[in-house]
């Protein structure tokens, strides 16, 4: 049972973007090799999406602890019933929580016309890694061992963790591609692997006057959406409304949903 709780805590930290790079690598390796663990990661994500829809900010573990206290409190009041209440295992409580979330979600859809913005859903429906426009230019290089080829080959294959490792080693000041582009692709990699802190820090290094400033604002806004910060996301999206660009329509739609 302790192993189950440890796994739940680990998955919770991953979804909050709190894992270190070393722990993040271990997490992905385990997710690839352990089918049961991978299924738990998927189930937790679905459960949290339901909770986010209802605008609940507490972690599921906090909710469960609260339920356990309420169960014990009700047991103490029922003096006439001396039957012993057997506490549910935490794993079973998660199943109960999932059922409750489903019922509440359905009820909310019918009872309310508006709901708090589901920032995770907004991220999921709008995040697409920035397309690789660099690698085709580099195909003609003679060396297959260059960082650029390894980085963008991994990027094209969807192995964003490996791509991030190569891009983070990219030498600054190289004439191969603009450094801001490297930061843009690196920030996208971090977003794809859920390293939100690294994604935000990386994208913020791109200057407002950069040639990829619009891309920077768009993906930084998405990073804030995924971390549950709609106000900061809206600040970045507002920057895309004051001039023509390929993101302005999508930015306006997200702002309308946030407001």
C-alpha positions as CSV (number, residue, x, y, z in Angstrom):
1,X,0.0,0.0,0.0
2,X,2.9,2.4,0.7
3,X,4.2,1.7,-2.8
4,X,0.8,2.8,-4.2
5,X,0.9,6.0,-2.2
6,X,4.5,6.7,-3.2
7,X,3.5,6.3,-6.9
8,X,0.5,8.6,-6.5
9,X,2.8,11.2,-4.8
10,X,5.3,10.9,-7.7
11,X,2.6,11.3,-10.4
12,X,1.1,14.2,-8.5
13,X,4.5,16.0,-8.5
14,X,4.9,15.3,-12.2
15,X,1.6,16.9,-13.1
16,X,2.5,19.9,-10.9
17,X,5.8,20.3,-12.7
18,X,7.8,19.8,-9.5
19,X,10.1,17.0,-10.5
20,X,13.8,17.8,-11.0
21,X,15.4,17.0,-14.4
22,X,16.9,13.8,-12.9
23,X,13.6,12.7,-11.4
24,X,11.8,13.6,-14.6
25,X,14.2,11.3,-16.6
26,X,13.5,8.5,-14.2
27,X,9.8,9.1,-14.4
28,X,9.8,8.8,-18.2
29,X,11.9,5.7,-18.2
30,X,9.6,4.0,-15.8
31,X,6.5,5.1,-17.7
32,X,8.0,3.4,-20.8
33,X,8.9,0.2,-19.1
34,X,6.1,-0.3,-16.5
35,X,2.7,-0.7,-18.0
36,X,0.9,-0.6,-14.7
37,X,2.6,2.7,-13.8
38,X,1.8,4.1,-17.2
39,X,-1.9,3.3,-16.7
40,X,-1.9,5.1,-13.3
41,X,-0.3,8.2,-14.9
42,X,-3.1,8.2,-17.5
43,X,-5.8,7.6,-14.9
44,X,-4.5,10.4,-12.7
45,X,-4.5,12.8,-15.7
46,X,-8.1,12.0,-16.5
47,X,-9.1,12.4,-12.9
48,X,-7.3,15.8,-12.5
49,X,-9.0,17.0,-15.7
50,X,-12.4,16.4,-14.2
51,X,-11.4,18.2,-11.0
52,X,-10.0,21.1,-12.9
53,X,-13.2,21.4,-14.8
54,X,-15.0,21.9,-11.5
55,X,-12.6,24.6,-10.6
56,X,-11.1,22.7,-7.6
57,X,-7.6,23.7,-6.8
58,X,-6.8,21.2,-4.0
59,X,-4.8,18.2,-4.9
60,X,-6.7,14.9,-4.8
61,X,-4.6,13.8,-1.8
62,X,-5.8,16.8,0.2
63,X,-9.4,16.0,-0.7
64,X,-9.1,12.4,0.3
65,X,-7.6,13.4,3.7
66,X,-10.5,15.7,4.2
67,X,-13.0,12.9,3.4
68,X,-11.2,10.6,5.8
69,X,-11.6,13.2,8.6
70,X,-15.3,13.7,7.7
71,X,-15.9,9.9,7.8
72,X,-14.3,9.7,11.2
73,X,-16.3,12.6,12.5
74,X,-19.6,11.1,11.3
75,X,-18.6,7.9,13.0
76,X,-18.1,9.6,16.3
77,X,-21.5,11.3,16.2
78,X,-23.4,8.1,15.5
79,X,-23.2,6.8,19.1
80,X,-26.2,4.5,18.7
81,X,-24.4,2.6,16.0
82,X,-21.4,0.8,17.6
83,X,-20.4,-1.0,14.5
84,X,-16.8,-0.3,13.6
85,X,-16.2,1.7,10.5
86,X,-13.4,0.2,8.4
87,X,-11.4,2.9,6.7
88,X,-11.0,2.7,2.9
89,X,-7.6,2.1,1.5
90,X,-6.2,5.2,-0.3
91,X,-6.2,3.3,-3.6
92,X,-10.0,2.6,-3.2
93,X,-10.6,6.2,-2.2
94,X,-9.1,7.3,-5.6
95,X,-11.7,5.0,-7.3
96,X,-14.4,6.6,-5.2
97,X,-13.0,10.1,-6.1
98,X,-13.1,9.3,-9.8
99,X,-16.8,8.2,-9.6
100,X,-17.7,11.4,-7.6
101,X,-15.9,13.6,-10.2
102,X,-17.7,12.0,-13.1
103,X,-21.1,12.5,-11.4
104,X,-20.3,16.0,-10.4
105,X,-19.0,16.9,-13.8
106,X,-22.2,15.6,-15.5
107,X,-24.4,17.5,-12.9
108,X,-22.4,20.7,-13.4
109,X,-22.8,20.6,-17.2
110,X,-26.6,20.7,-16.7
111,X,-26.8,23.0,-13.7
112,X,-24.5,25.8,-14.8
113,X,-24.1,27.8,-17.9
114,X,-20.6,29.0,-17.1
115,X,-17.7,27.4,-15.3
116,X,-14.2,28.4,-14.3
117,X,-11.7,28.2,-17.2
118,X,-10.2,24.7,-17.6
119,X,-6.7,25.8,-18.2
120,X,-5.4,22.2,-18.7
121,X,-7.9,21.5,-21.4
122,X,-7.1,24.9,-23.1
123,X,-3.5,23.9,-23.1
124,X,-4.2,20.4,-24.4
125,X,-6.3,21.7,-27.3
126,X,-3.9,24.4,-28.4
127,X,-0.4,23.0,-27.8
128,X,1.3,21.7,-30.8
129,X,5.2,21.7,-30.7
130,X,6.6,24.4,-33.0
131,X,7.2,22.8,-36.4
132,X,10.8,21.9,-37.3
133,X,11.9,24.3,-40.0
134,X,15.6,23.9,-39.2
135,X,16.4,20.3,-39.7
136,X,15.7,20.2,-43.5
137,X,18.3,23.0,-43.9
138,X,20.8,20.8,-42.0
139,X,20.4,17.6,-44.0
140,X,23.2,18.5,-46.3
141,X,25.8,18.6,-43.6
142,X,28.6,16.0,-43.9
143,X,28.7,15.0,-40.2
144,X,25.9,12.9,-38.8
145,X,27.2,13.4,-35.3
146,X,26.5,17.1,-35.1
147,X,24.4,18.3,-32.2
148,X,22.0,20.0,-34.6
149,X,21.2,16.8,-36.5
150,X,20.8,14.8,-33.3
151,X,18.6,17.4,-31.7
152,X,16.2,17.9,-34.6
153,X,16.1,14.2,-35.4
154,X,14.9,13.5,-31.9
155,X,12.5,16.4,-32.1
156,X,11.0,15.1,-35.3
157,X,10.6,11.6,-33.7
158,X,8.8,13.1,-30.8
159,X,11.6,12.2,-28.3
160,X,11.5,15.7,-26.7
161,X,13.4,14.6,-23.6
162,X,16.4,13.6,-25.8
163,X,16.0,16.7,-28.0
164,X,16.1,18.9,-24.9
165,X,19.3,17.3,-23.8
166,X,21.0,18.1,-27.1
167,X,19.5,21.6,-27.4
168,X,20.6,22.5,-23.9
169,X,24.2,21.8,-25.0
170,X,23.9,24.0,-28.1
171,X,26.8,26.5,-28.2
172,X,25.8,30.1,-27.8
173,X,26.7,32.5,-30.5
174,X,26.8,29.8,-33.3
175,X,26.0,31.1,-36.8
176,X,24.1,27.8,-37.6
177,X,20.8,29.2,-36.3
178,X,19.7,32.1,-34.2
179,X,20.0,31.5,-30.5
180,X,16.4,32.6,-29.9
181,X,15.3,29.8,-32.2
182,X,17.2,27.3,-30.1
183,X,15.5,28.7,-27.0
184,X,12.1,28.4,-28.7
185,X,12.6,24.7,-29.6
186,X,14.1,24.0,-26.2
187,X,11.1,25.6,-24.5
188,X,8.8,23.5,-26.6
189,X,10.6,20.4,-25.6
190,X,10.2,21.3,-21.9
191,X,6.5,21.9,-22.4
192,X,6.1,18.6,-24.2
193,X,7.7,16.7,-21.2
194,X,5.8,18.8,-18.6
195,X,8.9,20.5,-17.2
196,X,6.9,23.8,-16.8
197,X,9.4,25.7,-14.7
198,X,12.2,25.0,-17.3
199,X,9.8,25.9,-20.1
200,X,8.9,29.2,-18.7
201,X,12.5,30.1,-17.7
202,X,13.7,29.2,-21.2
203,X,11.0,31.1,-23.2
204,X,11.4,34.2,-21.0
205,X,15.0,34.5,-22.2
206,X,13.7,35.3,-25.7
207,X,13.5,39.1,-26.0
208,X,10.3,41.0,-26.9
209,X,12.0,42.4,-30.0
210,X,13.1,39.0,-31.3
211,X,12.1,37.7,-34.7
212,X,10.3,34.9,-32.8
213,X,8.6,37.1,-30.2
214,X,5.1,36.1,-31.3
215,X,6.1,32.4,-30.9
216,X,7.6,33.2,-27.6
217,X,4.4,34.9,-26.3
218,X,2.2,32.1,-27.6
219,X,4.1,29.2,-26.0
220,X,4.8,31.1,-22.8
221,X,1.0,31.7,-22.5
222,X,0.4,28.0,-23.0
223,X,3.0,27.2,-20.3
224,X,1.1,29.5,-17.9
225,X,-2.2,27.8,-18.8
226,X,-0.8,24.4,-18.0
227,X,0.6,25.6,-14.7
228,X,-2.9,27.0,-13.8
229,X,-2.1,30.7,-14.1
230,X,-4.7,32.1,-16.5
231,X,-4.0,35.8,-15.6
232,X,-0.3,35.5,-16.6
233,X,-1.4,33.6,-19.7
234,X,-3.8,36.4,-20.7
235,X,-1.0,39.0,-20.3
236,X,1.0,37.1,-22.9
237,X,-1.9,36.5,-25.2
238,X,-2.8,40.3,-25.1
239,X,0.5,41.0,-26.8
240,X,-0.6,39.0,-29.8
241,X,-3.7,41.1,-30.4
242,X,-2.1,44.4,-31.2
243,X,-0.6,43.4,-34.5
244,X,-1.4,40.9,-37.3
245,X,0.1,37.5,-36.7
246,X,-0.7,33.8,-37.1
247,X,-1.7,33.5,-33.4
248,X,-4.0,36.4,-32.9
249,X,-7.3,34.6,-33.7
250,X,-6.4,31.7,-31.4
251,X,-5.2,34.1,-28.7
252,X,-8.6,35.9,-28.8
253,X,-10.6,32.7,-28.5
254,X,-8.6,31.6,-25.4
255,X,-9.0,35.1,-23.8
256,X,-12.7,34.9,-24.3
257,X,-12.8,31.5,-22.6
258,X,-10.7,32.7,-19.7
259,X,-12.9,35.8,-19.2
